[in-house]
Amino acid sequence: MRVISGKYKGKKIEGFNIDGTRPTMDRVKESVFASIQNNIKGATCLDLFAGSGSLGIEALSNGAHSCYFVDSGSIAYQTLEKNVRWIEEEIYTYKMDYRKALQMFHEKRIQFDLIFLDPPYALHVLTDSLKKIEEYNLLKEDGFVICEYETERIQTNYSCIKNKRYGSTYISVYKHNQ
């Protein structure tokens, strides 16, 4: 995997091979970042279920100010730590369960401009994640939540502004109701 655009374009991102996980395809990443490109500069991001950190690193490469990376898996977290060593922007990495991380961000009163949710498909935790993000008021008023999934039926009070299919993968982008 590589960073596909921005100041780190072409930089290699290490991956890992764990059942139930998969890297985000480049064409999916391109589409995601094209749809949020006007909201990246200076953004505070959360890459929940970060894995290799690919989505958060891409956001930083395209002008985000900072990114919080969270993953509970040991191999994923070790890979993430290797992949963010060379990042110049503000980064924070956490090896913890997503629920505990979201509660911690709430307690610290941290809000995000961009939240990337790309859990292993078999977990089916997007609805729970979105409920916690809303309950804890973690998304800024003009922020976006970007979800990658396969078959999960997502229930949320946020408005879906984009929903696109790429083979067996779906991308949905959500924001506050206006």
Salt bridges, closest charged atoms under 4 A:
GLU58 OE1 - LYS29 NZ 3.64
GLU88 OE1 - LYS7 NZ 2.96
GLU89 OE2 - LYS7 NZ 2.82
GLU90 OE2 - HIS65 NE2 3.46
ASP97 OD2 - ARG99 NH1 3.65
ASP113 OD2 - LYS140 NZ 3.41
ASP118 OD1 - ARG22 NH2 2.45
ASP128 OD2 - ARG99 NE 3.41
GLU135 OE1 - LYS132 NZ 3.71
GLU148 OE2 - ARG22 NH2 3.83
